[in-house]
Each structure stands twice: as C-alpha cells, then as structure tokens.
C-alpha cells in the first residue's frame, strides 16, 4: 500500500473515529482533506459513500427512535435540491470548488460554535429550509448534516432525539447524492484503504467514546474541520 492509500485510509479513519466518538463530524473533518487528496468530484463522492455506510450501521441500533413524520418535509425538500447541488458541483471550475467547499466548512463550523438559534429555523418552514439546504450542500460538498443539526437545535430536539433522525436523514440524502452524481473513480487500493479506515475508525471511536469527554471531543472535531476548510480555501486561491 503506497503513501496515497495510507493517507486516504488515515483521513477516513479519523473521520469515522470522530463520528462514532461524538455522533457528528465525519464530513466536517474528512471532506476538506479528501477534496485536497482526490479533487472535489471524487472527494465529495467518496464522502457521500462513506457517510452513507456510517449512517446505515448507526441506524441498526436506533431505527425505532426515528420520527418519520417529522422527517418527511426534510427528506422531500432535500430530494428537490440534491440534483441542483450535483449540477453546480459538476460545472464549477476546480479552484472555485475548492474555495466554495472550504468556505462552506468554515461557515458551518462557526454556526455550530455559536449554536445559531434562529426563529425561522423552527416549524414546517424551518424543516423545509433545512432539508433543502442539506440536500444541496450534501451533493455539492458532502456537508448535508450541518443545516439539519442547526434545525434540530432551533426546534429544541435533545441529543437522543437528534442522533437517530440525523442518521436517517444522512442515509437517505447520501443515497440521493450518489444516485444523482456517481461513485468515485478510485483504484482497488484506494477502495481497500477507505474500507479499512471505516472499520478501524468505528472500532477506535467506540473504544474512546466512554473515555474522552464529549465537550473536548466536539471541540477537536470543529478545530480539525476549521483547519481543513482554511486549507481548501488556500489551495483554491
């Protein structure tokens, strides 16, 4: 396994670890690095595939807590905007994609640090807006979970309520994203490295989940994401 495969596996491992450790963060941590390593198209496509697998596995122990009625407007809105996100990402020049994706990560991190309580992000209109933004951002930059997490904060959802519903949204929107875009063009070695990183990341994240305080882990996630976002912007410029 060469240096590129090792780096790819390490990125996926880190993203999967923080996802299992904190319940969030795979896309925030992994997308900027995957984009820098593989390019915007393949980086986002791989992030969609990996995030979808993580959501599917996570739902096996939380499916009964999914609020299907509450998720309908989010899913329907996302289904309408995923094709637009794919269309935009396939037509923008690569430097603009680097800058745009890096900027989206930076904005997402800052919003999550602030909590971003906005009255308009609650109720049916908030669900439709968050779903639409999540679908577009997931297809274009692999960051569909951020608008939904902000909606959950403003709707007053507890962490116990948010996690299974966030996983459900992530699973569906990543299936939409892969269906409207494509699978990443990777070598066999890259696929093996990514799969190995997913498995090892899950094991590491679960092993650390009871030992690392959630507050510190989330701060680390956001710091890594912010660093990656800035790096992507610099590369684009």
Buried (B, 14 or more C-beta within 10 A) or exposed (E): EEEBBEBBBBBBBBBBBBBBBBBBBBBBBBBBBBBBBBBBBBBBBBBBBBBBBBBBBBBEEBEEBBEEEEBEBBBBBBBBBBBBBBBBBBEBEEEEBBBBBBBBBBEBBEBBEEEBEBEEBBBEEBBBBBBBBBBBBBBBBBBBBBBBBBBBBBBEBEEEBBBBBBBBBBBBBBBBBBEBBBEBEBEEBBBBBBBBBBEBBBBBBEEBBEEBEEEEBBEBBBEBBBBBBBBBBEBBE
